Structure formats: structure tokens, C-alpha cells
Amino acid sequence: MNALVAGANGKTGSLIVKKLIEHDVRVVGLVRKEHQKSSLKAKGAKPLIKDINDPSIQNYLHTIDAIIFAAVGGSGNHQKVDHRGVKNLIEACQSNDTNRFILISALGAHEPNSWGDAYKDYLQAKADGEKELMNSSLEWTIIRPGSLNNNSSKNQVTLNQNAGGMGSISREDVAAVAVACLENENAIGKIFELYDGHTPIKEAVSQL
């Protein structure tokens, strides 16, 4: 399998790249800056240096089977990255034979006003990106992680399909769940919140 990771240089995205390569997936890492390609090459991934909204990305997806979107827009760029970036990659998929799309969204995206003004723009952009994906013809999965931390993997999670929960989760476990979803068709067409729990990751995904 060939997969493209958007946001491959980020804290979560880089872990997704690592996990995919451990699972013998050939990885293309989408990054914006030339200096970011060396770390991707060191992991065994092929860098693609493009802005996430560049329409020419579609020219590079003819061998890509799946996309994992782990990019996050900074302040003032939420709509550009988390909404329009998702939309551009969906369109790129639809111009090729790339059918699988896993979106790393955020807890609270089901109700962007729920976390106050500080998070409203961010969550609205995530919600808009989710809507673009749900309205597409792709085989999608939407993951809404709780508060992210850099702890070691516990490999024990909760996948909550009823929005409105709360919890934290390690970035390493987010990466492991994303890869597990790529390997299990039960995850197609599912939206779930993700936080620490007591169910092994593969078992939790198989129960979706």
C-alpha cells in the first residue's frame, strides 16, 4: 500500500509516518518547506514539498491508495489548512484512484461553539473539513482525539461514537489508531472520539 500523510513533519504526523513504515506501507510525506524533507527521508518516507492547497498535488497521487490528514493550521490559518486543505486533497483523490481518506480532526468539532471563543475558529474549520469529507464519495474515517500529550503508548483506548465525551490521548496512540483504521474496513464511514481507555487498539477498531 502507498499512503500520503499530510502534516508529515508535525508531532502527530511524524509518528503516523513511523507507524506506517513499520507496517510496510510506502509513505509520501506532504510538507511545505525544503528543510523538512531530510527528516522524512531519514524515516524512509518520500517527501512531497507542496502547499496543502496547491491543486497540482493531484498530479502526484496516481500511485497513492490512501491519505491520512494530520495537518493543523496555526492561528489565522485554520480555514486555510483544516478546511480548504482537506477540500483540496479530497479533490485530488477524486481526480485519481485514491479512495481511502482518514482525517485527524478534534474533540468538539461536532459543536464548534462548545469550547468557547478561544477554540471556536479552530473547531469550526475542523467541522467544515469533516463536512467536506462526509459529503465526498471517498471511503472516509474521522478521528476526533482528545487532549494530546507526548506520553508513551498505552495501546489501550476508548473509541466513542457518541459525541460529547472528554479525555486525553498520547500522540503515539493516535498514530496507532490511524494505522489500525487504515487496515480495518470496519472503520470506513465512522466518526469517533478517541481517548485513553481499557480496550486494545486493534480490538477497539474491530468493534466499530
Salt bridges, closest charged atoms under 4 A:
GLU22 OE2 - LYS18 NZ 2.82
GLU34 OE2 - LYS37 NZ 2.63
ASP51 OD2 - LYS80 NZ 3.75
ASP54 OD2 - LYS50 NZ 3.96
ASP82 OD2 - HIS78 ND1 3.79
ASP82 OD1 - LYS126 NZ 3.02
GLU91 OE2 - LYS87 NZ 2.72
ASP128 OD2 - HIS83 ND1 3.98
GLU130 OE1 - ARG144 NH2 2.67
GLU132 OE2 - HIS83 NE2 2.95
GLU172 OE2 - LYS19 NZ 3.82
GLU183 OE2 - HIS23 ND1 2.73
ASP196 OD2 - LYS154 NZ 3.40
